[in-house]
Amino acid sequence: MTSSDEHPNRPGHPKDAALGPSGLMDLLGVAAVLLEADGRIDMWSPQAEQLFGYTRSEALGQYAAPLLLHPEHKDAAITLFAQVMETGRGWAGAFPIRHKDGSTRMVEFRNMRLTDNAGDHYALGLATDRSTLRQVERKVALSTRLVAQAPIGLAILDTDLRYVAVNPALAAMHGVPEADHFGRRFAEILPGASFQTAEAEMRRVLASGVPVVDQQVVGRTRADQKSDHAWAVSLYRLEDQHHNVLGVANVVVDVTDRYEAAMRADRAQQRLRLIANGSARIGTTLEVQRTAQELADVVVPDMADMVAVDLLDSVLDTGSTATDEGPALFRAMAVKTAYPTDAAQAIVPPGRLARYHADHPAAHCVRTREAHLISHLDPGDHDRIATDPEAARLFTEAGVHTDLAVPLIARERIIGVMGLARASNPLPFDEDDVALACELASTAALSIDNAVLHHHIRSAAETLQRSLLPQLSPRHPGLEVAARYLPAQAFSEVGGDWYDVIPLADDRTALTVGDVMGSGIEAATTMGRLRTATSTLAGLDLDPARILARLDEIILGLDPYIATCVYAIYDPHHARLQVASAGHLPPVLTRTGRSPELLDLPTGAPLGVGGVPFETTTLELQPGDQLVLYTDGLVETRHDPIDERLHGLIRLLARLDQSTEDTCDRLLQQLRHPGGHDDVALLIARAQRRPTPRTEW
């Protein structure tokens, strides 16, 4: 084994050529004794004093046999001495020695004959305590067997990180024969970035002496260059008896099984987190495309590098999964990639229709209702997952190497397909990925199907509501009238808001806006019945308060619905406006040359409460004056106080547009939130010059 002092920096200097003392020699305490030819002691080392107990002055000049031997051992010792001196052959072995204290000790000897320049012979005896020697031998033998037979990897590297010892287990881990390790550096045996950290740790241990215990290293060696292995590495600095640094010991335990188990457990935890994340993030709204995008956002980048969510167009169109002859027609709903890539151009963009060839994974899913896994894609295989040759080329150049398609199944019918692919992620999709993707797809499919169902119901309710709203007559004596209806946006359903403009006798016009509380087809149906009743009652020439009282009686006999309503009658010949409210928001009146104001009307109770009288208020309405009737969807939001919103409406009406149509558009544009949670009915009437009275014959 080498040490840091075996490579002097400047050979030729005595201090550089000298080596440090051997720790092993100190451990053995080897004594040296020189005998003259007649057996008298000529030289006596300090170690001899320790081993035999006699000082130098007590030993020098004495005959060795009577000094160091019991009487019964003298003859044998003298015979061995004579043989060494006569033949020159050395003798090695153990011999009982009498210590100064009278005890007998077994001492291991190495005896040899020395000859000086005058030809005189001497006997040199090197001796050590036999028990100490045997203890060292046992330790060496045990260490040798331990190193050779240990199932863990063991190595010793010098201060230059060159291998000086390695056991078979570590050589097998490295895939390099034991003999090929010696003299080679650590980085030569284990090249690559994954082992650079371990090398840096070795240098730190050499410098500081602080050991490293169970540091995990993951990488690939010549023993298995196709898969990662994991090792627990411990390092500690080796020093001799005098604290000279000899090198670093490397203890390596293969923990690949533990590492893979931990990775499997971690992947299982990731899958559980992904499923929990999907449950929380998918289906937050009843919008089809947004729900599909939520699914895409969950799986990328945690599970795939790119994803596409497609729905059967027939499901979106009619709610049916039946397809015509030939490949199924899909509508792309969501696409996402984990990073910018040209492969995104190979995916059908959201909103576009696509028919996939029969071998496409999406087509397989529709036919079999099962997931379709392609674990490995060779460069020539990308036409299987592409819509055309150009898309196949983009997938190939992007490095897409694995593909997975899973069906979206809700209520035992397939409504679409989710396609996933990996490129930068080197791991192929496996059966665990299939199970996870199917779980997420199942959660998303039900939410998407609910959104599709809601879309169809909402469309039906909106169609019904629009069909129940009036088509404004182009002629309203003494009035310029404009009206708008906007259904609820985002995830809310269609409500029961309505407006009506009813021609009455003597050029009068009835103006009404109302809101049935609730949503959906039922609310729209109730709205239609109320509008019909209002139109019928208007022909009875009743004042607004009595109209509302009759409507209150009618709605009490209907399903348990409550509605608010404002009803007004305008007489252009007398410039008179009569108006009454049933729990509705106050109209806004804008007079020429004056600021807009909220009409201070007796509010009244909503229709359907019963037993509460209504009051009619009469106002003057001159040409240029403008009356604005609206439902709460125009001004109410979830976060803003209603007073602030009403003041905002008044500020907007301070500017008089050229037409009531322009005013309607401006109010909706500036007050209506794109994701409004309620529908809006808006009716604006502006007084004009009084009509010419009709002549009666």
MIROTI-975701 format. One record per residue (C-alpha): x, z, y. Coordinates in Angstrom, 3 decimals, m for minus. Layout:
N
REC X Z Y
REC X Z Y
...
This chain:
697
REC X Z Y
REC 0.000 0.000 0.000
REC 1.279 m0.932 3.416
REC 1.206 1.169 6.546
REC 1.414 0.503 10.238
REC 5.208 1.311 10.183
REC 6.134 m1.343 7.629
REC 6.283 m4.101 10.227
REC 8.816 m3.010 12.927
REC 8.404 m4.745 16.227
REC 12.129 m5.078 16.939
REC 14.287 m5.184 13.801
REC 17.902 m4.084 14.285
REC 17.236 m0.825 16.072
REC 17.828 2.166 13.775
REC 14.706 3.924 15.001
REC 12.681 0.853 14.139
REC 14.259 0.411 10.698
REC 13.640 4.022 9.634
REC 10.464 4.689 7.678
REC 8.330 7.775 7.759
REC 8.480 10.308 4.919
REC 6.497 9.781 1.768
REC 3.489 11.964 1.445
REC 3.621 11.743 m2.346
REC 7.163 13.121 m2.539
REC 6.149 16.039 m0.351
REC 3.138 16.635 m2.515
REC 5.252 16.773 m5.699
REC 7.987 18.887 m4.104
REC 10.789 17.108 m6.077
REC 13.867 19.326 m6.420
REC 17.443 17.976 m6.755
REC 20.229 19.830 m8.641
REC 23.761 18.482 m9.167
REC 25.832 19.897 m12.081
REC 29.524 19.494 m12.698
REC 30.719 18.351 m16.104
REC 31.097 21.947 m17.278
REC 27.496 22.786 m16.356
REC 28.120 24.684 m13.137
REC 25.776 24.094 m10.187
REC 27.463 22.089 m7.474
REC 24.490 21.185 m5.219
REC 21.122 22.876 m4.749
REC 18.262 21.406 m2.636
REC 15.702 23.419 m0.620
REC 13.021 22.181 m3.016
REC 15.050 23.719 m5.864
REC 14.853 27.063 m4.099
REC 11.047 26.720 m4.028
REC 10.785 25.521 m7.625
REC 13.211 27.968 m9.337
REC 13.160 30.879 m6.875
REC 16.973 31.119 m6.357
REC 18.529 30.597 m2.967
REC 21.415 28.194 m2.462
REC 23.960 31.022 m2.331
REC 22.576 32.519 m5.525
REC 22.712 29.232 m7.413
REC 25.857 27.423 m6.291
REC 28.833 27.921 m8.653
REC 26.668 29.446 m11.366
REC 26.303 27.936 m14.833
REC 22.861 26.414 m14.969
REC 22.015 27.392 m18.561
REC 22.279 31.186 m18.273
REC 20.737 31.105 m14.780
REC 17.693 28.958 m15.511
REC 17.029 29.249 m19.268
REC 15.790 31.842 m21.650
REC 18.305 32.569 m24.471
REC 16.182 30.868 m27.077
REC 16.229 27.591 m25.097
REC 19.927 27.441 m24.212
REC 21.177 25.566 m27.296
REC 18.583 22.816 m26.941
REC 19.303 22.395 m23.257
REC 23.096 22.306 m23.780
REC 22.690 19.655 m26.481
REC 20.580 17.437 m24.158
REC 23.115 17.932 m21.339
REC 25.973 16.938 m23.577
REC 24.194 13.752 m24.692
REC 23.574 12.680 m21.104
REC 27.160 13.325 m20.103
REC 28.644 11.617 m23.158
REC 26.393 8.560 m23.367
REC 25.339 8.046 m19.752
REC 21.724 7.585 m20.896
REC 19.210 9.538 m18.857
REC 16.737 11.983 m20.253
REC 13.167 12.584 m19.088
REC 10.764 15.207 m20.209
REC 9.388 18.705 m19.739
REC 11.416 21.811 m20.417
REC 10.589 25.541 m20.075
REC 12.524 27.132 m17.222
REC 12.990 30.787 m16.394
REC 11.988 31.493 m12.800
REC 13.863 34.107 m10.791
REC 10.857 36.405 m11.140
REC 11.270 36.248 m14.939
REC 8.251 34.030 m15.615
REC 8.465 30.851 m17.639
REC 7.426 27.585 m16.053
REC 7.191 24.092 m17.474
REC 9.220 21.745 m15.320
REC 9.271 17.957 m15.531
REC 12.873 16.625 m15.441
REC 14.542 13.326 m14.805
REC 18.252 13.799 m15.755
REC 20.949 11.184 m15.244
REC 24.740 10.947 m15.172
REC 26.547 10.161 m11.893
REC 30.144 8.999 m11.564
REC 32.224 9.342 m8.399
REC 35.055 7.026 m7.229
REC 37.586 9.109 m9.074
REC 35.795 8.598 m12.381
REC 34.540 12.145 m12.643
REC 31.056 12.647 m14.118
REC 28.229 14.767 m12.770
REC 24.688 15.411 m13.937
REC 21.820 14.941 m11.436
REC 18.575 16.620 m12.276
REC 15.341 15.790 m10.433
REC 12.623 18.283 m11.207
REC 9.039 19.072 m10.267
REC 6.469 21.521 m11.439
REC 4.773 20.023 m14.497
REC 1.293 21.343 m13.612
REC 1.504 19.802 m10.148
REC 2.666 16.508 m11.624
REC m0.096 16.477 m14.207
REC m2.646 17.180 m11.491
REC m1.379 14.222 m9.455
REC m1.363 12.025 m12.551
REC m4.931 12.985 m13.361
REC m6.015 12.201 m9.810
REC m4.249 8.862 m9.866
REC m5.692 7.977 m13.256
REC m9.143 9.098 m12.196
REC m8.900 7.151 m8.948
REC m7.711 4.063 m10.780
REC m10.561 4.198 m13.280
REC m13.058 5.036 m10.551
REC m11.985 2.095 m8.452
REC m11.892 m0.291 m11.386
REC m15.134 0.789 m13.028
REC m17.259 1.779 m10.035
REC m20.397 m0.348 m9.515
REC m19.886 m0.028 m5.755
REC m17.379 m2.132 m3.860
REC m14.117 m0.463 m2.845
REC m11.263 m1.887 m0.840
REC m8.285 m0.770 1.205
REC m7.105 m2.816 4.154
REC m3.943 m2.233 6.118
REC m3.729 m1.821 9.863
REC m3.835 m5.607 10.291
REC m7.028 m5.668 8.213
REC m5.317 m7.390 5.307
REC m6.499 m6.506 1.830
REC m4.063 m4.368 m0.155
REC m6.502 m3.200 m2.821
REC m9.912 m4.324 m4.011
REC m11.966 m3.425 m7.058
REC m13.841 m5.850 m9.353
REC m17.252 m4.902 m7.976
REC m16.329 m5.890 m4.429
REC m14.577 m9.043 m5.596
REC m17.800 m10.026 m7.371
REC m19.826 m9.358 m4.206
REC m17.464 m11.579 m2.220
REC m17.316 m14.303 m4.852
REC m13.506 m14.239 m4.514
REC m11.102 m13.169 m7.333
REC m9.309 m9.873 m6.849
REC m5.869 m11.500 m6.743
REC m6.992 m13.877 m3.978
REC m7.789 m10.970 m1.692
REC m4.298 m9.533 m1.419
REC m2.572 m10.307 1.859
REC m5.598 m12.098 3.319
REC m7.439 m10.842 6.343
REC m11.005 m9.549 6.272
REC m12.239 m12.504 8.349
REC m10.676 m14.963 5.886
REC m12.602 m13.511 2.974
REC m15.839 m13.011 4.935
REC m16.060 m15.560 7.730
REC m19.128 m15.984 9.887
REC m20.920 m14.227 12.709
REC m22.807 m11.857 10.424
REC m19.543 m10.071 9.476
REC m17.960 m9.934 12.926
REC m19.665 m6.636 13.697
REC m18.216 m5.069 10.535
REC m14.731 m6.259 11.484
REC m15.110 m4.779 14.967
REC m16.203 m1.474 13.404
REC m13.073 m1.452 11.220
REC m10.882 m1.764 14.283
REC m12.758 1.064 15.999
REC m12.318 3.293 12.947
REC m8.587 2.528 12.868
REC m8.281 3.402 16.544
REC m10.493 6.487 16.690
REC m10.495 7.900 13.183
REC m14.255 8.399 13.411
REC m15.822 7.199 10.158
REC m18.784 4.846 9.897
REC m21.369 5.673 7.254
REC m24.001 3.369 5.761
REC m23.947 0.634 8.356
REC m26.150 m2.214 7.140
REC m24.663 m5.686 7.059
REC m26.772 m8.724 6.172
REC m25.215 m12.075 5.385
REC m24.133 m14.589 2.787
REC m20.906 m14.709 0.773
REC m19.355 m17.212 m1.596
REC m21.104 m15.367 m4.422
REC m24.515 m16.616 m3.170
REC m24.497 m18.996 m0.258
REC m28.227 m19.817 m0.438
REC m29.782 m16.439 0.272
REC m29.124 m13.364 2.362
REC m27.817 m10.163 0.819
REC m27.608 m6.718 2.351
REC m24.873 m4.129 2.007
REC m24.473 m0.535 3.164
REC m20.907 m0.319 4.461
REC m18.963 2.893 5.030
REC m15.521 2.952 6.653
REC m12.930 5.696 7.064
REC m9.344 5.776 8.173
REC m6.570 6.488 5.633
REC m3.636 8.713 6.656
REC m0.661 10.162 4.801
REC 0.505 13.784 4.784
REC 2.092 13.316 8.192
REC m0.997 11.686 9.708
REC 0.516 8.243 9.805
REC m2.273 5.660 9.743
REC m2.083 3.607 6.551
REC m5.229 1.500 6.960
REC m8.956 1.664 6.449
REC m10.981 2.289 3.303
REC m14.077 0.137 2.839
REC m16.918 1.371 0.623
REC m19.677 m1.188 0.021
REC m22.994 m0.683 m1.759
REC m25.248 m3.654 m2.475
REC m28.665 m2.681 m1.085
REC m30.283 m6.112 m1.298
REC m33.194 m4.816 m3.367
REC m33.821 m2.054 m0.857
REC m33.447 m4.494 2.030
REC m35.875 m6.971 0.472
REC m38.350 m4.181 m0.270
REC m38.073 m3.037 3.337
REC m38.548 m6.609 4.516
REC m41.619 m6.959 2.308
REC m42.983 m3.691 3.652
REC m42.222 m4.818 7.197
REC m43.951 m8.140 6.599
REC m46.923 m6.273 5.161
REC m47.016 m4.107 8.285
REC m46.747 m7.206 10.452
REC m49.623 m8.776 8.553
REC m51.741 m5.662 9.013
REC m50.903 m5.649 12.721
REC m51.730 m9.341 12.934
REC m55.081 m8.809 11.209
REC m55.855 m5.876 13.509
REC m54.746 m7.957 16.493
REC m56.967 m10.795 15.338
REC m59.958 m8.497 14.953
REC m59.458 m7.234 18.501
REC m58.661 m10.545 20.206
REC m60.789 m13.106 18.383
REC m64.442 m13.427 19.324
REC m64.402 m11.667 22.694
REC m66.815 m14.267 24.082
REC m69.523 m16.613 22.834
REC m67.642 m19.690 24.005
REC m66.629 m22.001 21.177
REC m63.418 m23.396 22.636
REC m62.238 m20.055 23.954
REC m62.780 m18.440 20.536
REC m60.770 m21.225 18.892
REC m57.997 m20.696 21.440
REC m58.022 m16.952 20.738
REC m57.357 m17.740 17.067
REC m54.476 m20.009 18.065
REC m53.041 m17.320 20.368
REC m53.020 m14.788 17.530
REC m51.169 m16.914 14.958
REC m48.537 m18.370 17.335
REC m45.744 m17.315 17.471
REC m46.117 m14.385 15.042
REC m47.083 m16.521 12.068
REC m46.428 m20.170 12.904
REC m44.503 m22.323 15.360
REC m47.509 m24.555 15.999
REC m51.219 m24.480 15.266
REC m54.254 m26.711 15.687
REC m57.876 m25.612 15.346
REC m60.368 m28.398 14.629
REC m64.126 m28.152 14.115
REC m66.418 m30.597 12.365
REC m68.074 m32.576 15.126
REC m71.386 m32.430 13.279
REC m71.317 m28.632 13.536
REC m70.873 m28.823 17.298
REC m73.451 m31.577 17.673
REC m76.283 m30.476 15.409
REC m75.090 m27.335 13.650
REC m74.963 m29.234 10.373
REC m71.883 m29.549 8.165
REC m73.111 m32.761 6.547
REC m70.715 m35.649 7.098
REC m71.397 m39.342 6.861
REC m69.628 m41.651 4.459
REC m65.871 m41.704 4.811
REC m63.466 m39.112 6.287
REC m64.942 m36.170 8.181
REC m65.009 m36.420 11.958
REC m63.245 m33.514 13.656
REC m63.131 m32.419 17.269
REC m59.898 m30.732 18.320
REC m60.642 m27.356 19.941
REC m57.288 m25.602 20.417
REC m53.571 m26.366 20.154
REC m50.603 m24.066 20.704
REC m46.839 m24.223 20.120
REC m44.387 m21.335 20.215
REC m41.962 m23.268 22.411
REC m41.818 m26.634 24.201
REC m41.517 m29.362 21.582
REC m42.259 m33.075 21.276
REC m44.193 m32.229 18.129
REC m47.044 m31.096 20.411
REC m47.611 m34.760 21.221
REC m48.242 m35.422 17.528
REC m51.178 m32.992 17.466
REC m54.635 m34.190 18.502
REC m55.286 m32.625 21.937
REC m58.342 m30.416 22.551
REC m61.538 m32.329 23.204
REC m60.476 m35.441 21.303
REC m62.136 m36.699 18.132
REC m60.098 m37.463 15.021
REC m60.592 m38.695 11.475
REC m57.804 m37.692 9.099
REC m56.697 m39.755 6.117
REC m57.702 m38.621 2.637
REC m54.311 m37.024 1.855
REC m54.200 m35.016 5.100
REC m54.300 m31.207 4.606
REC m57.460 m30.970 6.745
REC m59.224 m33.506 4.526
REC m58.161 m31.525 1.446
REC m59.685 m28.382 2.944
REC m63.017 m30.068 3.634
REC m63.196 m31.477 0.105
REC m62.061 m28.385 m1.793
REC m63.026 m25.567 0.623
REC m59.613 m24.057 m0.244
REC m56.314 m23.636 1.583
REC m53.774 m26.440 1.217
REC m50.103 m25.345 1.176
REC m47.084 m27.620 1.504
REC m44.112 m25.323 1.010
REC m41.481 m27.945 1.729
REC m41.596 m31.209 3.640
REC m38.804 m33.708 3.166
REC m38.045 m36.138 6.024
REC m40.176 m38.835 4.378
REC m43.169 m36.554 3.798
REC m44.412 m36.067 7.340
REC m46.922 m38.901 7.127
REC m48.930 m36.516 4.916
REC m49.615 m34.208 7.888
REC m49.655 m36.823 10.682
REC m52.406 m39.024 12.082
REC m50.141 m42.054 12.516
REC m46.487 m43.154 12.067
REC m45.535 m42.085 15.599
REC m46.857 m38.590 14.982
REC m44.927 m38.482 11.687
REC m41.750 m39.425 13.550
REC m42.269 m36.641 16.094
REC m42.850 m34.080 13.338
REC m39.684 m35.240 11.575
REC m37.543 m35.040 14.715
REC m38.942 m31.593 15.523
REC m37.823 m30.319 12.118
REC m41.247 m29.393 10.757
REC m40.483 m28.305 7.184
REC m43.600 m26.524 5.938
REC m47.345 m26.882 6.539
REC m50.476 m24.892 5.797
REC m54.129 m25.766 6.325
REC m56.936 m23.258 5.785
REC m60.689 m23.874 5.987
REC m62.888 m22.143 8.531
REC m65.804 m20.938 6.425
REC m68.757 m19.057 7.898
REC m72.004 m18.199 6.174
REC m70.815 m20.068 3.058
REC m70.330 m23.375 4.873
REC m67.163 m24.998 6.136
REC m67.189 m25.573 9.876
REC m63.588 m26.617 10.520
REC m59.911 m26.303 9.669
REC m56.903 m24.439 11.063
REC m53.560 m26.191 10.583
REC m50.228 m24.362 10.888
REC m46.623 m25.575 10.758
REC m43.109 m24.174 11.080
REC m39.994 m25.804 12.457
REC m37.620 m23.295 14.084
REC m38.755 m20.537 11.717
REC m36.683 m21.313 8.593
REC m38.994 m19.544 6.145
REC m41.503 m21.698 4.267
REC m45.117 m20.627 4.088
REC m45.809 m18.636 0.927
REC m48.823 m17.189 m0.853
REC m48.756 m14.098 1.363
REC m49.006 m16.380 4.388
REC m51.915 m18.187 2.763
REC m53.779 m14.905 2.229
REC m53.099 m13.802 5.816
REC m54.141 m17.152 7.304
REC m57.350 m17.139 5.255
REC m58.134 m13.615 6.456
REC m57.667 m14.590 10.102
REC m59.581 m17.835 9.581
REC m62.478 m15.944 8.035
REC m62.676 m13.599 11.020
REC m62.443 m16.459 13.489
REC m64.882 m18.705 11.605
REC m67.721 m16.210 11.899
REC m67.030 m15.735 15.613
REC m66.840 m19.497 16.152
REC m70.043 m20.043 14.195
REC m71.763 m17.387 16.277
REC m70.516 m19.142 19.403
REC m71.785 m22.496 18.114
REC m75.172 m20.962 17.286
REC m75.294 m19.347 20.711
REC m74.396 m22.682 22.282
REC m77.282 m24.395 20.530
REC m79.749 m21.628 21.393
REC m78.507 m21.553 24.960
REC m78.783 m25.320 25.245
REC m82.327 m25.159 23.894
REC m83.228 m22.384 26.348
REC m81.623 m24.243 29.236
REC m83.415 m27.443 28.298
REC m86.686 m25.541 28.050
REC m86.117 m23.820 31.363
REC m85.204 m27.007 33.183
REC m88.250 m28.714 31.710
REC m90.432 m25.901 33.081
REC m88.989 m26.121 36.587
REC m90.766 m28.438 39.031
REC m89.642 m31.807 40.243
REC m89.788 m31.400 43.994
REC m92.182 m33.698 45.807
REC m90.531 m35.780 48.512
REC m93.331 m34.846 50.967
REC m93.803 m31.303 52.261
REC m95.644 m31.365 55.594
REC m93.661 m29.590 58.276
REC m90.869 m28.568 55.866
REC m87.492 m29.793 54.654
REC m87.060 m28.273 51.196
REC m84.120 m28.126 48.787
REC m83.805 m26.175 45.543
REC m81.238 m25.549 42.843
REC m81.162 m23.939 39.433
REC m77.908 m23.009 37.677
REC m77.904 m21.475 34.196
REC m75.715 m18.509 33.362
REC m72.089 m19.331 32.597
REC m69.472 m17.781 30.296
REC m70.994 m15.903 27.398
REC m74.346 m14.932 28.941
REC m77.571 m16.554 27.867
REC m79.998 m18.528 29.985
REC m82.200 m16.209 31.984
REC m85.738 m16.406 33.276
REC m85.150 m17.438 36.901
REC m87.492 m19.971 38.445
REC m88.628 m21.524 41.718
REC m91.656 m23.581 42.692
REC m92.935 m25.507 45.679
REC m96.727 m25.948 45.515
REC m98.692 m28.205 47.919
REC m101.864 m26.506 49.248
REC m104.822 m27.654 51.306
REC m104.479 m28.319 55.057
REC m100.773 m29.302 54.729
REC m99.835 m25.792 53.699
REC m97.049 m25.198 51.148
REC m96.545 m22.300 48.749
REC m92.906 m21.292 48.163
REC m91.993 m18.956 45.317
REC m88.878 m17.686 43.574
REC m88.893 m15.260 40.629
REC m86.796 m13.712 37.905
REC m88.006 m12.647 34.481
REC m85.826 m9.801 33.266
REC m84.113 m10.700 30.004
REC m82.545 m13.857 28.665
REC m82.894 m16.553 26.067
REC m85.779 m18.676 24.924
REC m88.244 m15.761 25.161
REC m87.419 m15.165 28.829
REC m87.617 m18.893 29.558
REC m91.012 m19.095 27.842
REC m92.360 m16.139 29.831
REC m91.025 m17.747 32.994
REC m92.919 m20.923 32.145
REC m96.146 m19.023 31.655
REC m95.710 m17.175 34.966
REC m94.957 m20.379 36.812
REC m98.043 m22.000 35.354
REC m100.167 m18.996 36.310
REC m98.680 m19.006 39.820
REC m99.472 m22.686 40.262
REC m103.025 m22.112 39.085
REC m103.597 m19.093 41.315
REC m102.167 m20.933 44.316
REC m105.166 m23.260 44.263
REC m107.564 m20.333 44.807
REC m106.540 m20.013 48.467
REC m105.482 m16.370 48.125
REC m102.973 m14.640 50.381
REC m99.531 m13.804 48.876
REC m100.323 m10.137 48.161
REC m103.423 m11.034 46.150
REC m101.492 m13.741 44.278
REC m98.903 m11.151 43.225
REC m101.638 m8.695 42.216
REC m103.199 m11.316 39.923
REC m99.767 m12.161 38.447
REC m99.194 m8.466 37.812
REC m102.415 m8.317 35.813
REC m101.440 m11.427 33.861
REC m97.946 m10.238 32.921
REC m99.337 m6.901 31.738
REC m101.233 m8.847 29.091
REC m98.168 m10.781 27.980
REC m95.185 m9.610 25.949
REC m93.458 m6.525 27.424
REC m91.598 m8.352 30.165
REC m90.984 m7.394 33.781
REC m90.370 m9.893 36.550
REC m89.543 m9.851 40.255
REC m91.034 m12.416 42.585
REC m91.339 m13.384 46.230
REC m94.297 m15.575 47.213
REC m94.771 m17.247 50.622
REC m97.298 m19.633 52.209
REC m96.310 m21.767 55.185
REC m98.923 m23.270 57.530
REC m97.182 m25.905 59.699
REC m100.153 m26.357 62.044
REC m100.060 m22.718 63.119
REC m96.281 m22.215 62.549
REC m97.216 m19.241 60.399
REC m95.470 m17.845 57.359
REC m97.132 m15.315 55.067
REC m94.873 m13.629 52.533
REC m95.067 m10.813 49.939
REC m92.500 m9.383 47.518
REC m92.772 m7.852 44.061
REC m89.513 m5.930 43.739
REC m87.454 m8.971 44.705
REC m84.333 m9.250 46.875
REC m85.252 m9.830 50.539
REC m85.368 m13.432 51.810
REC m83.062 m14.478 54.625
REC m84.591 m15.918 57.805
REC m82.475 m17.933 60.200
REC m84.038 m18.638 63.585
REC m82.736 m21.237 65.970
REC m80.125 m19.741 68.251
REC m80.163 m16.368 66.517
REC m78.174 m14.738 63.723
REC m79.578 m14.785 60.206
REC m81.408 m11.638 59.082
REC m82.747 m10.125 55.897
REC m86.532 m9.936 56.148
REC m87.690 m6.333 56.172
REC m90.589 m6.686 53.744
REC m92.471 m4.051 51.792
REC m90.563 m4.352 48.549
REC m93.377 m3.627 46.135
REC m92.982 m2.994 42.437
REC m91.900 m5.641 39.936
REC m94.610 m7.567 38.126
REC m95.549 m5.889 34.877
REC m95.370 m2.320 36.210
REC m99.042 m2.271 37.158
REC m101.101 m0.186 39.585
REC m98.879 m0.695 42.649
REC m100.426 m2.593 45.618
REC m98.628 m5.461 47.333
REC m98.552 m6.224 51.059
REC m98.500 m9.507 52.945
REC m96.281 m9.879 55.993
REC m97.006 m12.604 58.548
REC m94.227 m14.234 60.560
REC m93.891 m17.083 63.006
REC m91.787 m20.006 61.793
REC m90.830 m22.523 64.465
REC m89.143 m25.931 63.920
REC m85.489 m25.412 62.989
REC m86.107 m21.966 61.525
REC m84.936 m21.649 57.934
REC m86.135 m19.468 55.052
REC m83.819 m18.795 52.078
REC m85.272 m17.484 48.807
REC m82.909 m16.669 45.925
REC m82.498 m14.674 42.736
REC m79.938 m11.941 42.101
REC m77.565 m14.271 40.243
REC m76.493 m15.692 43.615
REC m75.306 m12.425 45.119
REC m74.838 m9.845 42.368
REC m71.501 m9.421 40.584
REC m70.156 m6.806 38.194
REC m67.577 m5.478 40.637
REC m68.803 m5.923 44.232
REC m71.396 m3.746 46.019
REC m74.670 m5.613 46.596
REC m74.626 m4.803 50.320
REC m71.286 m6.566 50.742
REC m72.560 m9.600 48.882
REC m75.742 m9.768 51.006
REC m73.646 m9.575 54.180
REC m71.547 m12.428 52.774
REC m74.706 m14.496 52.310
REC m75.750 m13.828 55.896
REC m72.307 m14.834 57.197
REC m72.466 m18.113 55.315
REC m75.955 m18.875 56.681
REC m74.771 m18.358 60.245
REC m73.500 m21.918 60.073
REC m76.359 m24.392 60.049
REC m75.757 m27.434 57.871
REC m77.185 m30.827 58.600
REC m79.526 m30.563 55.643
REC m80.960 m27.972 53.322
REC m79.326 m29.840 50.439
REC m75.908 m29.248 51.985
REC m76.743 m25.566 52.511
REC m77.700 m25.175 48.844
REC m74.440 m26.736 47.685
REC m72.330 m24.648 50.056
REC m73.943 m21.359 49.076
REC m73.517 m22.038 45.370
REC m69.931 m23.162 45.814
REC m68.870 m20.099 47.800
REC m71.013 m17.366 46.289
REC m71.443 m18.403 42.695
REC m68.599 m17.274 40.408
REC m67.569 m19.920 37.811
REC m68.158 m17.408 35.039
REC m71.358 m16.001 36.502
REC m73.158 m13.744 34.062
REC m76.657 m14.536 35.375
REC m78.584 m17.674 36.205
REC m79.496 m18.610 39.786
REC m82.632 m19.987 41.420
REC m82.232 m20.975 45.074
REC m84.928 m22.362 47.385
REC m84.359 m23.237 51.058
REC m87.154 m24.343 53.396
REC m86.485 m25.436 57.005
REC m89.392 m25.825 59.435
REC m89.750 m29.229 61.124
REC m91.963 m30.653 63.831
REC m95.593 m29.907 63.277
REC m97.309 m32.702 61.350
REC m99.969 m34.739 63.069
REC m103.408 m33.386 62.153
REC m105.325 m35.640 59.847
REC m108.413 m37.263 61.333
REC m111.646 m36.633 59.497
REC m114.316 m39.294 59.455
